[in-house]
């Protein structure tokens, strides 16, 4: 029986190719969009982390609340205290150090970029990472290095230095050594490291993007000793594993007990109001991306509902037009169940075709999503169509079949046989269901209005981002990272080397200025140091945090960062005995409100365990650090020489023309100076601007596309309802025109009905948008979710869409020939 119904449904649909294509593509768009976004949500939010029993993994991060510092790396001593002191709720703790980029030499003596990070000996065992070749770390690998040598004993002590014990990532092993198993026992890191193992393929390091952690190529066993006098070295990112049955609340209580003991025993941490914060690993990883993904998933589901409503409306009209056929089948003995089954099978067939095409659209959409998604979106590489995504698409298709098929099926199952067989075939079928079709269109328009509101708010946010002053002029600036090379061991040697690089780059024709810094604005990676005023000498709780930056003289001039007061660094300032600093306007306002900062002194701790005084010589505009939407922390600048020369690695070159054209010349000059130097991340400064607004642009583009499709579907739905109204009321319109009604009145009658439906829908849409767009608040910049101008603009836009959708049916009604209309009826 079902097979016959399927064959009959297929034949029926083939007879209406325009309806078949329209309905199928509409539902395909809805399923394709929602499935593509669900693929992102599944990979980022739902799929468990690829570690052993990931639900019990937590991240321990250091907060210093007095200084408004969160998510800080922790010291080795604090980590060991946590590991040894939190035994009730935790199985164990492990840690990975801040990853760094360095170089190793290939066989042809050219430098190769690698990412390296120290780890505790139990790191891979805690996460459940397997070893594909060789062995895991053991206790002997973590033996601390011997104490510093006595004067005159450097050569002997160098021989006593223990090698760094290294495990390779599987990808680096394949890339660098061609998966050669004889790699075990080889040396790396310029002969200072010994390879003992290779990880299994696919192991990645997943931390929140704000941590600026990359998956290492070289994992190095930590030899860091426990030393209570050195609790200020922040480099560990601890990971813990809860015991079975332990709760996150009790784990936090136990970590707080350890924090309290550290605060009690060490004044530095007491005055900083130090706390260890425990966060579930997966939830913490996705915390920042979660609102964006959920908003986009909601937009995709809204689009699916709009598509269902649109197809439902098409089916209502189609069912009405087939009322005589259905009435005839009922008169010949067809029962209600058979009619419902037949209509639902047609709906299921449409949904099935739409689902297949929608999956193909989703597959193409996922490729585009991964291309335009922000790089800091967690687990971006794992987005794909997997069995869970296919199940979602099938469920969406089945749900769609029910949503848009059940009401037409119920209406078709109760035909008024006598009236339909007696009446006009064309209009009697359309005489019923007008209210229902109008209700569906109102729902479509209301849902579309919410989507367009979201798109409008994101567009306003994107415009606000373009107006933000980033604190420098990115035009004609090329930036790159410089690694490796023949840096000397003495500060004077490093200073000469840096000067050679600066002079060599400055000699390139078309280069105006050259400078360097430890970090480039908007690239992230900044870390705070302590600062205070006179009162901090007697009350350490008065110390606050500020992000520091080491720069070469000429940095602010190269960046075109406005000087607001005083002066910038000169070459004479670029020395360790010159205790001078430049601060930004936010720092000046906080440290010296309502007074000039020039000549004032600050206590800072950046190169010695104890704070030292520096004098402020200049105030510059604030530079955005990693996010256009967030001003970030205050900033203080020192010269590279003050730190000891060699801290700067991010070079900035200002050119006369297109900076991208200078890349080959810069590479050639660097190779001439030292073939062991390696250039990485060679980008125009505009790249970092694009990077900083990638998240907003991603959300805007997707919600905008969804909103445009939704508005088009709503316009088509409104057009369909008004066309049906014209067909229903053809006789009435003919009578009105015969009695003297002007075409303009007829036009207004039909168009007015369209505007009436739109006004009701927009009113409902405004109320829904007021409630639903609040969830987007964290995505917006410089605008509120209830912005009245955006609401007004979208309402006007929707009335314009309604006007276009109403114009064609109204125009057709106004041009009816009354004699022809009356004769047809």
Secondary structure, 3 states (H helix, E strand, C coil): CHHHHHHHHHHHHHCCHHHHHHHHHHHHHHHHHHHHHHHHHHHHHHCCCCCCCHHHEEEEEEEEHHHCEEEECEEHHHHHHHHHHCCCCEEEEEEEECCEEEEEECCCCCEEEEEEEEECCCHHHHHCCCEEEECCCCHHHHCCCCCCCCCCCHHHHHHHCCCEEEEECHHHHHHHHCCCHHHCCCEECCCCEEEEEEECCCCCCCCCHHHCCCCCCEEEECCCCCCHHHCCCEEEEEEEEECCCCCHHHHHHHHHHHHHHHHHHCHHHHHHCEEEEEEEHHHHHHHHHHHHHHHHHHHHHHHHHHHHHHHHHHHHHHHHHCHHHHHHHHHCCCCHHHHHHHHHHHHHHHHHHHHHHHHHHHHHHHHHHHHHCCCCCCCHHHCCCCHHHHHHHHHHHHHHHHHHHHHHHHHHCCCCHHHHHHCCCCCCCCCCCHHHHHHHHHHHHHHHHHHHHHHHHHHHHHHHHHCCCCCCCCCCEEEEEEEECCCCCCHHHHHHHHHHHHHHHHCCCCEEEEEEECCCCCCCCCCEEEEECHHHHCCHHHCEEEEEEEECCCHHHHHCCCEEEECCCCHHHCCCCCCEEEEEHHHHHHHCCCCCCCCCEEEEECCCCCCEEEEEEEEECCCCCCCCCCCCCCEEEEEHHHHCCCCCCEEEEEECCCHHHHHHHHHHHHHHHCCCEEEEEEEEHHHHHHHHCHHHHHHHHHHHHHHHHHHHHHHHHHHHHHHHHHHHCHHHHHHHHHCCCCHHHHHHHHHHHHHHHHHHHHHHHHHHHHHHHHHHHHHCCCCCCCCHHHHHHHHHHHHHHHHHHHHHHHHHHHCCCHHHHHHHC
